Amino acid sequence: MHINLVLKTLGLVLLIEAVAMVPSLLVELIYQESSLLPFIVGISAAGLVGMGLYLVPIHNKNVGYREGFAIATFGWVLLTLFGAIPFTVAGAVPSYIDAVFETMSGLTTTGASVIPNVEVLPHSILFWRSFTHWLGGVGIIVLTLALIPSLNIAGIQMFKAEVPGPTKSKVVPRVAQTSRQLYKVYLIITVANILALKLAGLSWFDSLIHSFGTVATGGFSNYNASVGHFQSAIIETILIFFMLISGINFALHYNWMRGNGRPLLKDKETRTFLGIVGLSTLVITLNLIFTTDNAWEQALREAAFTVSAIITTTGYATADFEQWSSFSKLIILLIMFCGGCAGSTSGGLKVGRLLILLKSFSRQLMRLIHPKAVIPVRIGKDVVPEVVVESAHTFFTLYILFLALGTAAMTALGLDLVSASSAALSALSNTGPGLGMVGPMSNYATVPDLGKVILTALMLLGRLEIYTVLLVFSVKFWR
């Protein structure tokens, strides 16, 4: 392990965060609502510590597996600790623990909040809160690789540590180029979303905030009622479109933008993802028609938006699904568990991984009938390597294990079983709203401090897909 190389790269990550706080400082200068102190302190702290680490001398520039995973894990932790400073200095939250929770929720695009009334916050704090979504959507480490080509020597290790999904595909041969192309696609979709919302009647600020939350599938809004504040079918339709776009593998969007739309149209994971969205929307719509007084148009509108927001783990709300029937709430939990596609900004288990698991289970049944048969796992026409199949099984087991541990911990702290299990699932899948006391019209302010720490850890585990974080706690990792 080349510790100095890890420290130097972490310093670079902090310097990037310091620069990322500057737009929030400019927003403060525009609106002039409070002092400049929160972001001056934040920029200074991240900049000074970052520069100190960046000046550490190194004798080896090769980022290996150990260095890559260490940079990814500790990078996200440092980003959260320093990103929480503006919230604390501004008094936006009661304690530093709350600030860390809010920042981790933003960076991991979870969207769970401990702030009961966001509408009283300064524009600069609201901007930073949502901008953390956009920074964390594709990944701050991927951004680092995009900006610093010299890390491309072994940058694939960092790329693998941060990019979600059972497989890590590069869109071009070099990792730095891949990172830049991914961010180019990310930026194009974000700008398109901003312009669409502006044309639909939102202010520039509201358009920015909700585009950051949509394309990053984060879900922070600057209104207490979330997207429900607008009461606009047009705005909801625009957000549904961009949430679903953001829930699909960005490598496919890259190919489509280069004039090759065939991979997107033929991709098995994408088609399954959209099929789940369509089926879930239909089932919940019918259930709402028969169990509420909603007309079919209203039922369809609420169901389509909620399903899109939950399966992409965006977490925006236009309806209080806590008031829906138990059957509809069960569908919500299942699609929250499922999540979006690999290589997207969505959280959850990932549709691609679920397909691998289902195909693997089917293969096991066939082997009982034909013990000597050689039956590969296929997704579409592609054969899935056995190492990926094994990884999917292990990941699923770890996912269930941490979900169970998180639920047990939250119930031990006094939460009821529904609230505890949905809070743990929401944090691990990076969704935001849950059920019970953490439902879509509630928040996490009443969760005990220890519970917030546990949920913060689950958010990080979910965003870095468990393995990356667990590795740094292994004794063999440091030998």
GISUL-V404085 format. One record per residue. RES is the residue in one letter. OMEGA is omega in whole degrees, -180 to 180 (NA if undefined). Layout:
res->RES omega->OMEGA
res->RES omega->OMEGA
This chain:
res->M omega->178
res->H omega->-174
res->I omega->-178
res->N omega->178
res->L omega->177
res->V omega->-179
res->L omega->-180
res->K omega->-180
res->T omega->176
res->L omega->176
res->G omega->178
res->L omega->178
res->V omega->179
res->L omega->178
res->L omega->177
res->I omega->178
res->E omega->178
res->A omega->178
res->V omega->-179
res->A omega->177
res->M omega->-176
res->V omega->178
res->P omega->178
res->S omega->176
res->L omega->178
res->L omega->177
res->V omega->178
res->E omega->179
res->L omega->180
res->I omega->-174
res->Y omega->176
res->Q omega->-177
res->E omega->-179
res->S omega->-179
res->S omega->178
res->L omega->-171
res->L omega->-176
res->P omega->-176
res->F omega->173
res->I omega->178
res->V omega->-179
res->G omega->180
res->I omega->-179
res->S omega->-178
res->A omega->-179
res->A omega->-179
res->G omega->-178
res->L omega->179
res->V omega->179
res->G omega->180
res->M omega->178
res->G omega->179
res->L omega->-177
res->Y omega->-179
res->L omega->178
res->V omega->-179
res->P omega->178
res->I omega->179
res->H omega->-178
res->N omega->-177
res->K omega->-177
res->N omega->177
res->V omega->180
res->G omega->-180
res->Y omega->-178
res->R omega->-179
res->E omega->-179
res->G omega->-180
res->F omega->178
res->A omega->179
res->I omega->-180
res->A omega->-176
res->T omega->-177
res->F omega->176
res->G omega->179
res->W omega->178
res->V omega->179
res->L omega->178
res->L omega->180
res->T omega->-178
res->L omega->-180
res->F omega->178
res->G omega->180
res->A omega->-175
res->I omega->180
res->P omega->178
res->F omega->-178
res->T omega->-178
res->V omega->-180
res->A omega->-178
res->G omega->-179
res->A omega->-180
res->V omega->-176
res->P omega->-174
res->S omega->179
res->Y omega->177
res->I omega->177
res->D omega->180
res->A omega->178
res->V omega->178
res->F omega->-177
res->E omega->-178
res->T omega->177
res->M omega->178
res->S omega->178
res->G omega->-176
res->L omega->180
res->T omega->-179
res->T omega->177
res->T omega->177
res->G omega->174
res->A omega->-175
res->S omega->175
res->V omega->-178
res->I omega->-177
res->P omega->-176
res->N omega->-177
res->V omega->-174
res->E omega->179
res->V omega->-178
res->L omega->175
res->P omega->179
res->H omega->-178
res->S omega->178
res->I omega->178
res->L omega->179
res->F omega->180
res->W omega->180
res->R omega->-179
res->S omega->180
res->F omega->175
res->T omega->174
res->H omega->-174
res->W omega->178
res->L omega->-176
res->G omega->-175
res->G omega->176
res->V omega->177
res->G omega->-179
res->I omega->178
res->I omega->175
res->V omega->176
res->L omega->178
res->T omega->178
res->L omega->-180
res->A omega->-176
res->L omega->-175
res->I omega->-177
res->P omega->-177
res->S omega->179
res->L omega->-178
res->N omega->-179
res->I omega->175
res->A omega->-176
res->G omega->179
res->I omega->179
res->Q omega->177
res->M omega->179
res->F omega->180
res->K omega->-177
res->A omega->-172
res->E omega->-176
res->V omega->-176
res->P omega->174
res->G omega->180
res->P omega->176
res->T omega->-178
res->K omega->-175
res->S omega->174
res->K omega->-180
res->V omega->174
res->V omega->-172
res->P omega->-176
res->R omega->-176
res->V omega->180
res->A omega->177
res->Q omega->177
res->T omega->-179
res->S omega->180
res->R omega->-180
res->Q omega->178
res->L omega->179
res->Y omega->176
res->K omega->177
res->V omega->179
res->Y omega->-179
res->L omega->-180
res->I omega->180
res->I omega->179
res->T omega->180
res->V omega->179
res->A omega->179
res->N omega->179
res->I omega->-178
res->L omega->179
res->A omega->179
res->L omega->178
res->K omega->178
res->L omega->179
res->A omega->175
res->G omega->179
res->L omega->174
res->S omega->178
res->W omega->-178
res->F omega->178
res->D omega->179
res->S omega->178
res->L omega->-177
res->I omega->-175
res->H omega->173
res->S omega->175
res->F omega->-178
res->G omega->-177
res->T omega->-176
res->V omega->176
res->A omega->-175
res->T omega->-179
res->G omega->174
res->G omega->175
res->F omega->175
res->S omega->175
res->N omega->176
res->Y omega->-178
res->N omega->-179
res->A omega->-180
res->S omega->-178
res->V omega->176
res->G omega->179
res->H omega->-173
res->F omega->-179
res->Q omega->-176
res->S omega->179
res->A omega->-179
res->I omega->180
res->I omega->179
res->E omega->179
res->T omega->178
res->I omega->-178
res->L omega->176
res->I omega->-179
res->F omega->-176
res->F omega->174
res->M omega->-180
res->L omega->176
res->I omega->-177
res->S omega->178
res->G omega->-179
res->I omega->-179
res->N omega->-177
res->F omega->176
res->A omega->177
res->L omega->176
res->H omega->179
res->Y omega->179
res->N omega->-180
res->W omega->180
res->M omega->177
res->R omega->176
res->G omega->180
res->N omega->-177
res->G omega->-177
res->R omega->179
res->P omega->180
res->L omega->-178
res->L omega->-176
res->K omega->-174
res->D omega->-177
res->K omega->-179
res->E omega->180
res->T omega->-179
res->R omega->177
res->T omega->178
res->F omega->-180
res->L omega->176
res->G omega->177
res->I omega->178
res->V omega->-179
res->G omega->-179
res->L omega->-180
res->S omega->178
res->T omega->180
res->L omega->-177
res->V omega->-179
res->I omega->177
res->T omega->179
res->L omega->179
res->N omega->179
res->L omega->179
res->I omega->-176
res->F omega->-176
res->T omega->178
res->T omega->178
res->D omega->-178
res->N omega->170
res->A omega->-174
res->W omega->179
res->E omega->180
res->Q omega->179
res->A omega->179
res->L omega->-179
res->R omega->180
res->E omega->-178
res->A omega->-178
res->A omega->-179
res->F omega->-177
res->T omega->179
res->V omega->180
res->S omega->-179
res->A omega->-176
res->I omega->-177
res->I omega->176
res->T omega->-179
res->T omega->175
res->T omega->174
res->G omega->173
res->Y omega->-179
res->A omega->170
res->T omega->-180
res->A omega->178
res->D omega->-177
res->F omega->173
res->E omega->-180
res->Q omega->180
res->W omega->179
res->S omega->180
res->S omega->-180
res->F omega->179
res->S omega->179
res->K omega->176
res->L omega->177
res->I omega->179
res->I omega->180
res->L omega->-179
res->L omega->-179
res->I omega->173
res->M omega->177
res->F omega->-177
res->C omega->-179
res->G omega->-177
res->G omega->-177
res->C omega->174
res->A omega->179
res->G omega->176
res->S omega->176
res->T omega->-179
res->S omega->175
res->G omega->180
res->G omega->-178
res->L omega->-179
res->K omega->-179
res->V omega->180
res->G omega->180
res->R omega->177
res->L omega->177
res->L omega->178
res->I omega->-180
res->L omega->-180
res->L omega->178
res->K omega->180
res->S omega->177
res->F omega->178
res->S omega->178
res->R omega->-179
res->Q omega->177
res->L omega->180
res->M omega->179
res->R omega->177
res->L omega->180
res->I omega->-178
res->H omega->-174
res->P omega->-176
res->K omega->-177
res->A omega->174
res->V omega->-174
res->I omega->179
res->P omega->174
res->V omega->-179
res->R omega->169
res->I omega->-170
res->G omega->178
res->K omega->-176
res->D omega->176
res->V omega->180
res->V omega->179
res->P omega->-178
res->E omega->180
res->V omega->178
res->V omega->177
res->V omega->179
res->E omega->179
res->S omega->179
res->A omega->178
res->H omega->-180
res->T omega->180
res->F omega->179
res->F omega->179
res->T omega->179
res->L omega->180
res->Y omega->179
res->I omega->180
res->L omega->-179
res->F omega->175
res->L omega->179
res->A omega->179
res->L omega->179
res->G omega->178
res->T omega->180
res->A omega->-179
res->A omega->-178
res->M omega->176
res->T omega->178
res->A omega->179
res->L omega->173
res->G omega->179
res->L omega->175
res->D omega->-172
res->L omega->-179
res->V omega->180
res->S omega->-178
res->A omega->-177
res->S omega->-179
res->S omega->176
res->A omega->179
res->A omega->179
res->L omega->180
res->S omega->180
res->A omega->-177
res->L omega->179
res->S omega->180
res->N omega->-177
res->T omega->-179
res->G omega->-179
res->P omega->176
res->G omega->178
res->L omega->179
res->G omega->-176
res->M omega->177
res->V omega->-179
res->G omega->-174
res->P omega->179
res->M omega->178
res->S omega->177
res->N omega->-174
res->Y omega->-177
res->A omega->-176
res->T omega->177
res->V omega->179
res->P omega->-177
res->D omega->179
res->L omega->177
res->G omega->178
res->K omega->178
res->V omega->180
res->I omega->-180
res->L omega->176
res->T omega->178
res->A omega->179
res->L omega->177
res->M omega->180
res->L omega->177
res->L omega->-179
res->G omega->-177
res->R omega->180
res->L omega->174
res->E omega->166
res->I omega->-174
res->Y omega->-176
res->T omega->-179
res->V omega->-178
res->L omega->-178
res->L omega->-176
res->V omega->177
res->F omega->178
res->S omega->179
res->V omega->-178
res->K omega->-179
res->F omega->-175
res->W omega->-179
res->R omega->NA
